[in-house]
Amino acid sequence: MNRKSVAAGFALVLALTSFASGQVTIDVSKVTCDQFVHGKVGPTRSVGLWLSGFYNGKRDNVSFDLQRFEESLSKVERFCYIEKNFQTPVLQAIEQVLGGTK
């Protein structure tokens, strides 16, 4: 095998990999507690950070309190880990548990 063939093959694999992974759009209003806490839509912490930004943006709050975020995330996770809450939309869970804050 010559170097050009190997390089071309490697470039093709990279191109196909990036094409196959693509971008996924998620309708957060449809994400359930089950999907949230079991990482089915992405890492729980990452989704939690997005949700925190969403709620803070709605309130025009541009500051970030890491300790408060951690506490809020724990409360929502505890609520969502209860099996009877698995089908609850995570946005509804946040409203219930935190009153719509973060």
Residue pairs with C-beta under 8 A, 6 or more apart in sequence:
26 41
26 42
28 50
28 51
28 54
28 90
28 91
29 89
29 91
30 89
31 41
31 47
31 89
31 90
31 91
32 86
32 87
32 88
32 89
32 90
33 79
33 80
33 81
33 85
33 86
33 87
33 88
33 89
33 90
33 93
34 40
34 80
34 86
34 87
35 41
35 90
36 44
36 47
36 76
36 80
36 90
36 93
37 44
37 77
37 80
37 81
41 47
44 73
44 77
45 73
47 90
48 69
48 73
48 76
49 69
51 90
51 91
51 94
51 102
52 64
52 69
52 72
52 73
52 102
55 94
55 100
55 101
55 102
56 62
56 63
56 64
56 102
68 102
69 102
72 98
72 101
72 102
75 97
75 98
76 90
76 93
76 94
76 97
76 98
79 85
79 93
79 96
79 97
80 86
80 88
80 90
80 93
85 93
88 96
94 100
94 102
